Amino acid sequence: MPPSSVIDSPVQKEIMDLVRSSGEPLQPKEMAEELDRSRNSINSALRKLKDAEELAQPAYGLYDLPERVEKEKVNQMEDVELPLGQDEEDPTGGSGNRSVQIPLYSLQASAGTGEPALKEEVRDYISYDRRQLRREVGADPDDLAVLTVQGISMKPTLTPGDRILVVRHNGGALKDGSIYVLRNPASGVIVKRLFWETETAARLEGDNSRVPQNEIKADDDGHIEGWEVLGQVVRVQQHL
């Protein structure tokens, strides 16, 4: 592991002290609130700490000490969990400690040319295993939403009728090759895979090679011009 001298800023030192004192992985927003720091400064420090291998990510959106992450991986090998996306009764007898309800929105994500943005209304609630969401997705249930896919540009990864579990975007860096739900006034809401060409230019591409790509630009902070990033796709429930 690199020497501790890589921790060269007050924000990084505060984050490391906070993570060491915590008994579980932490999210950037939790750190920002606890340390009274801006989300941007926290995200910037986290990227440097992760690159220096001072912190590790046990799941999307969570940060912890590398040694604790490795220990948790060993423990998880002995666990057997139900797949995400299956509605199951709460084994705690209805106490709500195990299952959590994630809203299914009327908003649809088009894997095609896009559709006009629909009014976002909750149609239903989908039951997920709270513990497995925390472990594998690493997001607070309040930051999750379920959308329905329409269109064919993401086939075979996504097909019309599939339900996608989305982590709402918190303004952090967009990951190369990941699938995002985005919206702009012209195209409406679409779901595509994002690839960075340079630091300020990227493309939105479907997994279906017959569908044209969307060329996009980004500013110095990584925000995409003209597009609102709604969230990142982290799970798919195939339509039967």
SVG drawing of the C-alpha trace seen along z (x, -y; Angstrom):
<svg xmlns="http://www.w3.org/2000/svg" viewBox="-49 -24 54 44">
<polyline fill="none" stroke="black" stroke-width="0.4" points="0.0,0.0 1.3,-3.5 2.7,-5.5 0.5,-7.7 2.2,-10.8 -0.2,-10.7 -2.8,-12.2 -1.7,-15.8 -4.9,-17.9 -7.1,-18.7 -10.1,-17.3 -8.4,-14.0 -7.2,-13.8 -10.7,-14.5 -12.2,-11.8 -9.7,-9.2 -10.3,-10.0 -14.1,-9.8 -13.8,-6.5 -11.5,-4.9 -14.0,-5.9 -17.0,-4.5 -18.1,-1.0 -19.4,-0.7 -18.8,-2.0 -19.8,-5.7 -21.4,-7.6 -20.0,-10.9 -23.1,-12.7 -22.7,-11.4 -19.2,-12.6 -20.1,-16.0 -22.8,-16.4 -20.6,-15.2 -17.6,-17.2 -19.5,-20.3 -17.7,-20.2 -19.0,-20.7 -19.9,-17.6 -17.4,-18.6 -14.5,-18.8 -15.4,-15.4 -15.7,-13.8 -12.3,-15.2 -10.6,-14.0 -12.2,-10.6 -10.9,-10.1 -7.4,-10.8 -7.7,-8.6 -9.0,-5.7 -6.3,-6.2 -3.7,-6.0 -5.4,-2.9 -6.0,-4.5 -9.7,-3.8 -11.6,-1.1 -15.2,-0.8 -17.1,2.3 -20.0,1.2 -21.1,-1.7 -21.2,-4.9 -19.6,-3.5 -16.1,-4.0 -14.2,-2.1 -10.7,-1.0 -9.2,1.6 -8.6,4.1 -12.2,3.9 -13.4,4.4 -11.3,7.5 -12.5,8.9 -16.2,8.3 -15.6,10.1 -14.5,13.2 -17.5,13.0 -19.9,12.6 -18.7,15.8 -20.6,17.7 -23.8,15.7 -26.7,16.8 -29.0,14.1 -32.1,14.0 -31.7,12.3 -32.6,8.6 -35.9,7.8 -37.9,10.6 -40.8,9.6 -40.4,11.5 -42.1,11.4 -40.2,9.6 -38.5,12.4 -38.4,10.1 -42.1,10.5 -43.1,7.2 -40.7,5.0 -39.3,3.5 -35.7,4.2 -35.1,6.5 -37.3,5.3 -37.5,1.9 -40.0,0.4 -38.4,-1.4 -40.8,-3.6 -41.6,-2.6 -42.1,-5.8 -44.3,-6.4 -41.3,-8.0 -40.0,-5.6 -36.3,-5.5 -36.2,-5.1 -33.5,-2.9 -34.0,-4.5 -34.3,-8.1 -36.0,-9.3 -39.5,-10.3 -40.9,-13.5 -40.4,-13.6 -43.4,-12.3 -44.7,-13.6 -42.8,-11.7 -45.4,-9.9 -45.1,-6.9 -47.0,-4.0 -46.1,-1.3 -43.5,-0.2 -41.1,2.7 -39.8,4.7 -36.1,5.3 -33.8,6.8 -32.5,3.9 -29.3,5.7 -28.4,6.8 -29.1,3.3 -26.7,1.8 -24.1,4.5 -24.2,4.7 -25.6,1.3 -24.2,-0.7 -26.9,-3.4 -29.4,-4.8 -32.9,-3.5 -34.0,-7.2 -31.6,-7.6 -33.0,-4.7 -35.8,-4.5 -37.2,-1.9 -37.9,-2.8 -39.3,-0.8 -37.3,-0.5 -38.7,-1.1 -37.0,-1.0 -34.3,1.3 -31.0,-0.6 -29.7,1.2 -30.5,4.7 -29.5,7.3 -28.5,5.7 -31.9,4.0 -35.1,4.9 -38.5,3.2 -40.4,3.8 -37.3,4.4 -37.2,2.7 -34.0,0.9 -32.8,-0.1 -31.3,-3.5 -29.1,-5.4 -30.0,-9.1 -27.1,-11.1 -25.4,-13.2 -23.2,-15.3 -20.1,-13.1 -17.9,-12.0 -19.5,-9.9 -17.9,-6.5 -16.7,-5.5 -18.6,-2.6 -21.5,-2.7 -25.2,-3.0 -27.0,-6.2 -30.5,-7.6 -30.3,-11.1 -32.8,-13.8 -32.7,-16.9 -35.5,-19.0 -35.0,-17.7 -34.6,-13.9 -36.6,-13.5 -35.4,-10.6 -33.0,-8.0 -30.9,-5.2 -27.5,-4.8 -23.9,-3.7 -21.5,-6.6 -18.0,-6.6 -15.4,-9.4 -13.5,-10.3 -11.5,-13.1 -11.8,-15.0 -14.5,-17.2 -16.1,-15.0 -18.0,-11.8 -20.6,-9.7 -23.8,-8.0 -24.0,-4.7 -26.5,-1.8 -25.5,1.8 -27.4,2.3 -24.9,1.4 -27.6,0.5 -28.7,-2.6 -26.8,-5.9 -24.6,-7.3 -25.1,-10.6 -22.1,-12.9 -22.0,-15.0 -19.8,-17.6 -18.8,-18.1 -17.6,-21.1 -14.5,-21.3 -16.4,-19.7 -17.6,-16.8 -21.2,-18.1 -22.7,-17.3 -23.9,-20.3 -27.6,-20.2 -28.2,-17.0 -29.5,-16.3 -28.1,-13.1 -30.9,-11.4 -29.0,-8.4 -26.8,-5.4 -28.3,-2.0 -27.1,0.5 -29.5,3.5 -31.8,4.9 -34.9,7.0 -35.5,8.8 -39.1,8.5 -40.7,12.0"/>
</svg>
